C-alpha cells in the first residue's frame, strides 16, 4: 500500500511556503499576516527564520500585519494605516519612539497626549473645553503644539498621597486590570485624563487595586518625552 502523505504543522507549512516563494527569486515578495495562525512558541521560531531569510533577500518585501512586534522585528520601514488612511511612516525605532496617533501609541505601548508646551510644561486638553485640562511638567524646552508620551512602566501608583508630592501627580480611578506578560496593566480612567500603568502583581495586592477604586498616579518629569506635533 502506498504511504499516506504526512500533514505539515503550521510552522512546517510556513517554511515550505516561504522556500517555494523564494525559489523563483522574485523581485517582490508579499507576506500577508504570515505568522497569524501560529501558536506563540512556533511564531517565535518562524519570526526568527523569516528575519534571516528577508535579510538575504535581494528584492523588495511587503509585510502586512496587525502585530506590532512582527512589524518592529521584521521591517526596515513601517507604514501605519488607520481606518484606511496613512497616519504615520518611518523607521521602526522612530515610530516606536514618536507615535502620532492614539492608535499608533497603543500599538507601541505608550501613553500619548497632545497639548501646548510652554516653559517646561505641557497643557493637555482644551483650556476652554468641557473636558478640562491638565498641566504636566517635563524636562524638554520645546514651545508650541507638541505630543507628550511616557511608558506605562513610568506611572507610579499610590494608595495615599505620596510624601514630597511629585509635580506630575493626580487622583484618578481604576478602569480595568488585566495581566500583561509578567506585569499587570492598570487602566486609569481619569479625570483629568486616561492613562495606562504597568505594575507588579504584588503591587496590585498591596495597593488593593480593583475596578472603580481611587488611586494616586504620578509620573516623573524625566520620564516624559515631548516632540513637535
DOVEX-52458 format. One record per residue: x, y, z of N, C-alpha, C in turn. Coordinates in steps of 0.05 Angstrom, whole numbers, padded with zeros to 5 digits, always signed. Last residue first. Layout:
<pts>
XYZXYZXYZ...
</pts>
This chain:
<pts>
+00087+01368+00347+00062+01356+00336+00061+01360+00305+00153+01353+00372+00134+01370+00357+00110+01355+00346+00155+01319+00436+00165+01323+00409+00144+01339+00393+00175+01293+00499+00160+01313+00484+00172+01317+00457+00169+01245+00548+00183+01251+00523+00165+01270+00506+00180+01233+00618+00163+01242+00596+00181+01248+00571+00214+01224+00659+00203+01200+00645+00186+01208+00622+00225+01271+00684+00246+01259+00669+00237+01235+00653+00179+01280+00714+00184+01297+00690+00205+01284+00672+00146+01220+00735+00168+01239+00737+00171+01254+00711+00079+01213+00751+00100+01208+00730+00121+01229+00734+00028+01182+00790+00049+01202+00787+00069+01193+00765-00036+01174+00821-00017+01167+00799+00003+01189+00796-00076+01147+00871-00059+01169+00863-00040+01159+00842-00143+01121+00864-00114+01117+00867-00099+01142+00859-00204+01086+00877-00189+01110+00873-00160+01106+00878-00236+01032+00841-00222+01042+00865-00207+01068+00858-00256+01011+00794-00271+01032+00807-00257+01044+00831-00229+00947+00803-00243+00965+00784-00260+00985+00800-00175+00950+00850-00198+00937+00838-00212+00957+00821-00118+00943+00891-00130+00954+00866-00154+00937+00857-00087+00943+00938-00115+00935+00938-00130+00946+00914-00034+00950+00939-00050+00975+00935-00080+00969+00936-00018+00897+00944-00011+00916+00965-00028+00942+00963-00038+00874+00897-00048+00865+00923-00042+00886+00944-00009+00903+00859-00038+00902+00857-00050+00894+00884+00044+00891+00874+00034+00918+00877+00003+00919+00876+00048+00838+00857+00050+00844+00886+00039+00872+00892+00046+00843+00802+00024+00830+00816+00024+00836+00845+00071+00909+00785+00075+00881+00791+00050+00869+00803+00046+00952+00732+00056+00947+00759+00060+00917+00763+00035+01002+00685+00044+00974+00689+00056+00970+00716-00020+01043+00667+00003+01038+00684+00009+01008+00685-00048+01090+00624-00043+01062+00629-00018+01059+00646-00100+01141+00628-00072+01132+00625-00071+01102+00630-00143+01198+00617-00138+01169+00619-00109+01162+00615-00144+01256+00659-00142+01243+00633-00136+01213+00637-00159+01271+00711-00162+01290+00689-00157+01279+00661-00220+01229+00712-00204+01251+00702-00178+01254+00718-00187+01165+00691-00189+01194+00693-00214+01202+00709-00179+01111+00687-00200+01122+00671-00202+01152+00672-00126+01070+00677-00135+01092+00694-00154+01109+00678-00113+01003+00675-00125+01025+00660-00136+01045+00680-00057+00967+00687-00079+00980+00701-00088+01003+00683-00028+00905+00677-00034+00931+00664-00059+00942+00677+00023+00871+00709-00005+00876+00708-00010+00903+00697+00074+00827+00682+00065+00851+00696+00034+00851+00695+00090+00788+00648+00096+00783+00677+00088+00807+00694+00036+00800+00605+00062+00786+00608+00066+00780+00638-00011+00827+00637+00004+00835+00613+00033+00824+00615-00076+00821+00663-00049+00811+00662-00036+00818+00636-00114+00880+00680-00110+00855+00664-00081+00847+00665-00165+00922+00701-00140+00909+00709-00137+00883+00693-00196+00987+00693-00195+00958+00688-00167+00948+00696-00199+01037+00718-00220+01029+00700-00220+00999+00694-00188+01069+00778-00181+01046+00762-00204+01038+00744-00183+01141+00779-00196+01116+00786-00188+01093+00767-00142+01193+00809-00157+01181+00787-00170+01155+00797-00103+01250+00822-00121+01230+00833-00139+01219+00811-00035+01262+00803-00063+01266+00800-00079+01243+00813+00027+01294+00790+00011+01277+00808-00018+01283+00804+00082+01318+00776+00062+01306+00759+00046+01285+00775+00112+01330+00822+00099+01352+00807+00077+01341+00789+00102+01291+00882+00114+01295+00856+00098+01315+00839+00100+01299+00945+00082+01307+00924+00096+01312+00897+00125+01288+00992+00140+01303+00972+00124+01312+00949+00090+01227+00999+00106+01248+01011+00123+01262+00989+00030+01214+00961+00057+01208+00968+00071+01232+00981-00035+01199+00984-00018+01219+00971+00011+01216+00980-00044+01127+00982-00047+01154+00994-00029+01174+00981-00030+01089+00944-00057+01087+00957-00064+01114+00971-00002+01102+00880+00000+01104+00909-00028+01103+00921+00038+01085+00824+00012+01086+00836+00015+01086+00867+00075+01112+00769+00075+01101+00796+00048+01105+00809+00091+01102+00704+00070+01111+00721+00071+01097+00748+00128+01078+00671+00136+01103+00684+00115+01114+00704+00104+01036+00647+00121+01030+00669+00131+01054+00684+00079+01061+00603+00063+01052+00626+00079+01046+00651+00119+01118+00581+00113+01089+00582+00095+01082+00606+00095+01178+00550+00110+01164+00571+00101+01135+00572+00092+01238+00511+00089+01209+00514+00105+01199+00538+00063+01291+00478+00077+01283+00503+00071+01253+00507+00069+01333+00422+00060+01308+00433+00076+01303+00458+00053+01404+00414+00071+01381+00417+00055+01356+00424+00054+01471+00396+00039+01446+00395+00058+01422+00395+00102+01509+00437+00081+01506+00417+00067+01479+00418+00170+01492+00451+00148+01511+00453+00128+01505+00431+00216+01451+00489+00201+01458+00465+00179+01478+00471+00249+01431+00528+00247+01460+00525+00232+01469+00500+00237+01379+00576+00242+01388+00548+00236+01418+00547+00222+01358+00622+00249+01369+00622+00256+01379+00594+00155+01376+00646+00174+01360+00630+00202+01372+00634+00092+01373+00679+00119+01383+00677+00137+01364+00661+00027+01382+00654+00048+01363+00662+00075+01377+00658-00038+01403+00667-00011+01412+00661+00010+01392+00671-00100+01392+00639-00081+01383+00659-00053+01392+00650-00170+01410+00634-00143+01409+00625-00125+01398+00647-00238+01398+00610-00218+01407+00629-00190+01405+00618-00278+01385+00575-00263+01363+00586-00242+01372+00606-00301+01430+00553-00315+01418+00576-00298+01396+00589-00250+01480+00538-00270+01459+00532-00282+01448+00557-00210+01516+00544-00237+01527+00543-00258+01506+00539-00164+01486+00545-00170+01502+00568-00198+01513+00568-00162+01421+00524-00171+01447+00515-00178+01464+00539-00103+01380+00535-00131+01385+00533-00136+01414+00524-00047+01396+00574-00061+01375+00560-00091+01382+00559+00007+01436+00571-00021+01437+00578-00036+01416+00561+00070+01424+00595+00053+01419+00572+00024+01419+00582+00129+01461+00613+00104+01448+00619+00089+01443+00593+00174+01491+00598+00178+01466+00613+00152+01452+00622+00151+01537+00571+00168+01539+00595+00169+01513+00611+00101+01502+00540+00110+01529+00546+00126+01528+00572+00062+01465+00493+00085+01467+00511+00093+01496+00515-00001+01437+00489+00015+01461+00483+00037+01464+00503-00016+01370+00466-00020+01394+00482-00003+01417+00473-00035+01302+00467-00028+01326+00451-00034+01350+00467-00008+01241+00491-00026+01264+00494-00016+01286+00476-00001+01172+00505+00004+01194+00487-00017+01216+00491+00033+01116+00531+00012+01136+00536+00019+01161+00519+00052+01061+00490+00058+01086+00503+00032+01101+00510+00055+01014+00455+00054+01012+00484+00062+01037+00499+00050+01012+00401+00078+01012+00411+00079+01013+00442-00006+01013+00396+00010+00992+00383+00038+00989+00395-00020+01060+00422-00028+01034+00434-00012+01011+00422+00003+01096+00386+00013+01095+00413+00005+01069+00427-00030+01088+00342-00001+01080+00340+00010+01078+00368-00078+01108+00364-00077+01081+00354-00048+01072+00353-00067+01162+00375-00072+01144+00397-00070+01114+00389-00011+01183+00334-00039+01180+00339-00043+01161+00363+00044+01184+00332+00030+01209+00326-00001+01207+00327+00102+01162+00368+00076+01157+00356+00061+01183+00352+00163+01159+00374+00147+01183+00369+00121+01177+00355+00185+01108+00381+00192+01129+00400+00174+01154+00398+00165+01077+00340+00161+01068+00368+00166+01090+00388+00182+01106+00296+00153+01103+00301+00148+01095+00330+00237+01100+00302+00225+01127+00303+00195+01125+00308+00245+01045+00298+00253+01059+00323+00240+01086+00325+00226+01035+00244+00213+01024+00268+00220+01039+00294+00222+01093+00202+00237+01070+00212+00224+01061+00238+00156+01111+00177+00184+01116+00185+00198+01090+00193+00091+01140+00181+00110+01122+00169+00138+01130+00178+00021+01148+00195+00049+01151+00202+00066+01132+00187-00028+01144+00171-00025+01163+00193+00004+01167+00202-00067+01133+00115-00039+01132+00125-00036+01153+00146-00130+01102+00124-00115+01127+00119-00086+01124+00131-00162+01060+00139-00156+01063+00111-00140+01088+00104-00161+01063+00195-00186+01068+00180-00181+01074+00151-00094+01072+00188-00115+01073+00208-00141+01081+00194-00031+01045+00174-00057+01052+00163-00078+01051+00185+00037+01057+00175+00014+01051+00192-00011+01062+00178+00095+01030+00153+00074+01047+00144+00049+01039+00160+00164+01024+00167+00136+01018+00175+00117+01039+00164+00223+00992+00147+00207+01017+00147+00178+01009+00151+00243+00944+00156+00262+00966+00156+00248+00992+00157+00212+00892+00197+00211+00914+00177+00235+00933+00179+00214+00854+00238+00219+00846+00211+00222+00869+00191+00204+00878+00288+00226+00860+00285+00234+00855+00256+00159+00911+00281+00183+00922+00292+00207+00904+00287+00121+00875+00260+00129+00898+00244+00156+00909+00254+00115+00839+00302+00124+00829+00276+00135+00852+00259+00096+00874+00341+00121+00862+00345+00133+00851+00318+00044+00889+00323+00066+00909+00322+00093+00897+00326+00004+00855+00280+00020+00850+00304+00044+00870+00303-00022+00857+00234-00034+00872+00255-00018+00870+00281+00012+00863+00170+00007+00851+00196-00007+00869+00215+00045+00852+00111+00020+00862+00122+00015+00848+00148+00106+00867+00081+00093+00851+00102+00068+00866+00112+00141+00864+00023+00119+00879+00036+00105+00860+00056+00206+00868-00002+00187+00852+00013+00166+00870+00026+00246+00868-00060+00231+00883-00040+00210+00865-00028+00305+00825-00066+00283+00841-00076+00270+00858-00054+00343+00795-00041+00353+00817-00057+00330+00836-00066+00347+00770+00024+00330+00772+00001+00337+00798-00015+00373+00765+00072+00387+00757+00049+00372+00759+00023+00334+00782+00107+00359+00796+00108+00376+00789+00083+00294+00744+00101+00290+00770+00089+00316+00786+00088+00317+00701+00129+00312+00698+00100+00309+00726+00087+00317+00721+00181+00342+00713+00168+00339+00712+00138+00263+00730+00190+00281+00752+00191+00308+00745+00177+00244+00678+00189+00236+00696+00168+00254+00720+00167+00267+00657+00235+00274+00646+00209+00268+00665+00187+00240+00688+00274+00269+00689+00272+00279+00679+00245+00187+00673+00263+00195+00701+00261+00225+00704+00257+00189+00619+00276+00185+00626+00248+00193+00655+00243+00197+00621+00332+00216+00607+00314+00214+00617+00286+00151+00649+00348+00178+00659+00355+00199+00647+00337+00111+00616+00331+00113+00643+00319+00141+00654+00325+00116+00572+00365+00123+00569+00336+00127+00596+00323+00099+00596+00413+00126+00585+00410+00134+00583+00381+00046+00614+00401+00066+00633+00410+00094+00622+00406+00019+00586+00339+00020+00589+00368+00044+00605+00376-00003+00619+00279+00016+00602+00294+00013+00607+00324-00031+00651+00244-00043+00626+00252-00026+00608+00269+00002+00696+00232-00023+00699+00247-00034+00673+00258+00047+00702+00203+00050+00689+00229+00024+00688+00244+00035+00730+00156+00048+00704+00154+00049+00689+00180+00000+00773+00134-00004+00760+00160+00009+00732+00161+00025+00767+00074+00001+00776+00086-00005+00760+00111+00078+00787+00038+00072+00769+00061+00048+00780+00076+00105+00789-00025+00083+00799-00008+00076+00778+00013+00162+00807-00057+00151+00786-00040+00130+00799-00023+00191+00819-00120+00174+00829-00099+00162+00806-00084+00223+00790-00153+00232+00817-00147+00216+00830-00124+00238+00721-00135+00220+00743-00144+00232+00770-00138+00262+00667-00141+00277+00692-00140+00260+00716-00149+00239+00619-00135+00237+00631-00162+00250+00658-00163+00246+00609-00081+00260+00592-00100+00260+00604-00128+00213+00638-00048+00240+00649-00053+00254+00633-00075+00167+00606-00047+00165+00634-00057+00192+00645-00064+00186+00559-00025+00175+00559-00052+00175+00587-00064+00199+00578+00026+00220+00567+00009+00211+00566-00020+00149+00592+00046+00169+00613+00042+00191+00603+00023+00124+00542+00048+00112+00564+00031+00133+00585+00025+00156+00516+00085+00154+00506+00057+00144+00528+00039+00147+00547+00131+00174+00545+00120+00173+00535+00091+00092+00539+00138+00102+00566+00133+00130+00565+00121+00091+00485+00148+00077+00495+00125+00087+00523+00118+00118+00483+00197+00129+00470+00174+00117+00481+00148+00082+00511+00230+00108+00521+00226+00121+00509+00201+00036+00477+00228+00035+00505+00220+00062+00516+00213+00055+00412+00200+00047+00430+00222+00047+00459+00212+00030+00373+00147+00050+00391+00158+00039+00407+00180+00015+00304+00143+00005+00331+00145+00027+00348+00157+00044+00258+00097+00042+00269+00124+00032+00297+00123+00010+00213+00053+00027+00237+00057+00023+00248+00085+00014+00143+00062-00003+00167+00062+00015+00191+00067+00044+00097+00018+00045+00112+00043+00028+00137+00041+00008+00045-00015+00023+00070-00016+00022+00084+00010+00017-00024+00000+00000+00000+00000+00018+00025+00000
</pts>
